[in-house]
Amino acid sequence: MRPDRKPSLAVLLGVILTLSACDGRQSRPGEALVAIDTIGSVGRDPGRFDYPRAMDIGEGSLWVVDKSARVQRIDPQTGECLAWFRMPRFDRGKPTGLTIAPFLDGSPVIYVADTHEQRVAVFALATGMRERPELLASFGGFGEAGGRFIFPTDVAVLEDETGRPERIYVSEYGGNDRVSVFSADVLRGEDGFLFSFGRNGSGEGVEFNRPQSLAIDSEAGELVVTDAANHRVGRFTLDGELVSWIGTPNEAGTGAFDYPYGLMLLGGGRALVSEFGASRIALVDLSAGEVHSRYGVPGRGAGELSTPWAIDAMGGTLFVLDSGNNRILGCRPEGLSATDLAGPGP
């Protein structure tokens, strides 16, 4: 807790900050995570979560959306909720994807994969409590045609040399099971649809079964996709050509991954993947197509995981969205440096 900030009621009731890793211990493969921070608990008060399903980092904050359709801005050092708003519509279901990325002017905004509303909604950053920020853009709509969606799951934004959006990638499941690509024109209300790739299936070609998370590897010029229900991770060119699969479709838990949901690129051809089915984190060498280490064990206790949906890092700490336990765990896995976990900056 920062000495210059008085704890709010939400912090006192809903946030547990542990210092169990202050002696330098790190999370080791095959063991429960050694928690530096444990943020949140079950509930609908600010700073608590109702089964959180997406998380990203931006502007020095953790941004989380849960099944109550709330987007919360969390201070990673105190666990305090700094701002929150509820999605405009949620009767048909709640979002499963959230990304902090630049808007047309280069300023950071929130891209929400508004899954059951069949659209991507783009909001200004939330700065107040219960004050929904300006809706800057919205695109999609239900359907199979190009530019339409069936249950969008995630958004990744390719930036140009000026830090502005060049392309927007959106994954879907529920029948389309593909990745659709848009130009920045879609943010101006124009028809920015460029192309899509993938179809529902479990073959060795460009076939998906619930592509859940997307990340752009700027070093390799590739798009990385967690193909969750096929239990594999795919590498693609930015134009949608398959580079390689890591893992093959199989029964859950018998292959390289067990429902890979969350994805974070570390640089140097490595990635961290949160496995929803096995409640663990995998360290992956994307180039070699190998899993190097796994961290975490399933459970409800300290440092244990239950259906983690997302993963990200900032300031030398890895944050795991421990969805089934309604919390965020901060840790430092063995073998990963502070540089690996530096994240997008303050």
N, C-alpha and C positions, 0 to 999 in steps of 0.2 A: 504494500500500500504506500503510495506517495505521501510524505509527511504534510505536504501543502494542500491535500485534498481530504475533506471530511467524508467518511464512508456514508453512502446512501443506504436506505433501508433495503434496497435490492441487493446491495453488496453484502450487508450483514446477514440477510436471510438466504440469499440464493447463490452466493459465490464463495467457494472455498479455495483459498490460496495456500498451497502447501509448499514447503521448502525442502522436501526430502532429497533433492539432488544437489543441495548447496555444498555437499562434501565432495563434489566432483564426480559422483557416480553417473554412469550413462546407462541407457537402456541397451541391454544385450540381446542378441538373437535368441529366440525361443523362450524368453522370460517376459513377465509382466513389465510394462513400461515403467520406468522410474520417473514419476511425475515431478516436473518443476512447478507447474501451475495446474490446478484443476478449476476450471471456470464453469459456473452454472450448476443448475439442478433442475428437476422437473417442476414445471409451473408456467403460468402465463403472466407473471409479473415481469417488469423490465429486468434483464439480466438472467432470467430463467428461460427454459426451452420446453417446447411441446414437440418432441421428436424432430430435431433439426435435420434438414436434408440437403443443404448446400452451404458452402462457405467460400469466401475469397478474402484477400488482403488488399488494402489500399488506403492511402492517406493515413498510415500509421494505425489503422483499426482493423479488427476482424468484423466481417460482414456476414451475417447468418440469416437464413430464412428457414422457418419451421412449418409444421403442419397446421399451425393456427394462422398461416398466411402472413405472419409478421416478418419484416426485414429489420434486424437489429444491428446497430453499430456498437461494437464492444471494444472497450479499452483493454488491450492485451496485458497491460501491467497491473491493472486493478480489478479487471473483470466487470467493471461498471458499464451499464448500458448508457451510452452517450446520446443516442437518438434511436427512434424506431417509427415505423409506419406499417399499416396493413395494406395488402394489395387491394385494388379497387373491386375486383370480382374474385370469388373463390368458392361459390356454391358447388361447382362441378369438380373441384379438387384444388390442390395447392402446388406451387412451383417446386421443381426439383433441381434447378440450376440457377446460379448467380455468379456474375463476372464483373469485376471492376476493370474498366478499360476506357480509352479515350473516346470522346464524342468528336463531332466535326471540327470544333475549334481546338481540339487537343486536350481539353479539360477532362478529368476523370468523371465517369458517370457509372450508373449501375445498369447492367444488362441482365434482365431477369428472363430465364426460360420459363414462361408462364404456362406450364405444361398442359393443364386441363382447360385453359382458355385458348389453346392452339395458337399462340403468338409469342413474339419476343417483345417485351416492354422495356423501354429505356427511360430511366428516371435520373434527375439530378441527385447529387448526394444528399442523404438525409442529414439534417443538422438540428432538428428539434424533436421533442417527444410528441408522438401521436400526430405530427404534421406531415401529411403525405407530400413529398417533394413533387416538383413539376414533372409531368409526363412529357418527355422530349420527343419521343418517337414510339411507334408501335407498328409491327408488320407481321404478316402471316395470315392466319385464318385456317379453318379446317379444310382438309382436302388432300388429294393425291397429286394434283398438278404441281408443276414447278412453282416454287415460292409459297406453297401452302404446307401445312404441318399436320401430323398426327402425333400428338404428345411430344413436343420438343423437350429435350433433356438438358442441353448445355449450349453455351455460346463461347466461341474463341474469336478474338479480333486480331487480325494481321495489321500491324502498323506500318506506315510508310516511313521514309527517312526523316520526316518532320514530326513524327509521333502522332500522326492522325490516322484514322481507320482507312485502310485500303480495301480489305475484304473482311466479311463477317461470316463465320462458319457456324452452322446450327445442326446439332444432331437430333434424331427423332427415333421413337420406337412405336410399337403398336400397329404395325402393318407396313408403314413406309420404311422403317429401319434403314436410314440413310443419313448422309450428311449433305446439307444444302448450303450453297455458297452465294453470297450477295456482295455487290459493290456498296460503297458508302452512300450511293444515291438513295438506297432504301431508307436511310436516316432522314432524308429530305422529303419523304412521302412519295418518292418516285418508284418505278418498277426497277429495282436493282438486282433482281434474280439473275444469276449468271449460269449456274449449272448445279446438278446434284450427282452424287455417286453412291453406289451401294444399293442393296436390296435385301429383303428378309431371307435368311438362310444360314447355313453353317458350313458352307464349302470353303475351299482354299482360295477362291477368288475374292472379289470385293462384296462379301456378304456379311451382314450384321444380324445380331439378335440382341437387341437393346444396347446400342451404343450410348454409354452413359456420360462419359467425360471426354473433353477435347483439350488439347494443349498444343501450341505452336512452338516447335523447336527452331528458333531463329538461327542457331548455329548450323544446323543441317538443312534448313529450308524444307522442313517436313511438318506434317500434322500427325500427332499421336492420338490414338483413340482407344479407350477401354471398351472392348466388345463384351459387355458384362455377362450376358446369358450364354455366350459361347466360351466363356472362361479364358479369354486371351486378350492380348494388346496388339494393336496394329500400327504400323508406320506407313504413312502415305506421302506422296509428293503433295505440294500445295494445289496441284490440279487434279488430285484424287486418284492417282495411280498407286497401286499397291507396291510398297517396297518390301515388307516382310511382316509375317505374323510371329508373335512370341506366344507359344502355346497353341494347342489345337482343340477344337470343340470336343467336349467329353462330359462325363458326369461330374457334377460339382465336387470339388475337393480331390479329384484324382489326377489333375494335370498341373500346369504351371500356376494357375490362379483359380480361386474359388469366388466367383462373382466379383471381378475387379470393378470398383465403382469410382473411387477418387484417384486423382492423378496430379503429380507435381514433377516438373522437370528440374533436374539439378545442374544441367550443363555437363559437358564432357561425355555425352551419350548415355547418361544415367537418368533414372527416374525413380520416384517413390510411388507405389500404388497401394491404396487401401482396399483390402479384400472384405467386402460386405459379408460374404458367406462364411469365411473362416475367422473373422474378427481379428485381423492382423495386418501388418504393414510389410510390403515386399520392396526390397531394394533391387532394382533391375538394371542390367547392362543392356540397353536397347540395341547397340550395335552387334553384340555377341549373341543376343537373344537368350540371355540367361538370367535367372534369379540368383543374386549373390547371397542375400541374407533376408531373414524374416524376423520381425519384431512384434511383440505383443501376444497375449493369450486371451481367449474369451472368458468373460465373467463380469461380475457386478462390483468387484472389490476395487481397492486402490490400484490404479495403473492398468486395470483389465479393460477389455474392449467388448462392445456389443454392437454389431452391424455398423461399422464406421462408414459414413457416406463420403467424406471429403477429407482433404489433407492439404496443408500449405505451411509456409515457414516465413519467419521474420525475425531479425535481430539475433540470429543464432539459436532460435528455438523452433522446433517442429510442432505445429498445432494439428491435432487429430480431432475431427468432428465425431465424437463418440456418441452416435445418434441414439442407440438403444438405451444408453445410460443418461441421456439428456444433459450432456456436458461437453466441454472441450478440454482435451488433455494437452499440456505442453511438455515436451520432452527433448532429449538430445541423444539420438541413437548412436551407439558405438560405431566408429568408422566414418562418421560424417563430421566435417569440420564446420566451424562457424561461418566460413565462406559459403559452404554448400547450403547453409540454412539462413543466409543473409536476407533473402526475400527481396521484395521490390523497394526497400529503403524506408526511411522514416515517414 
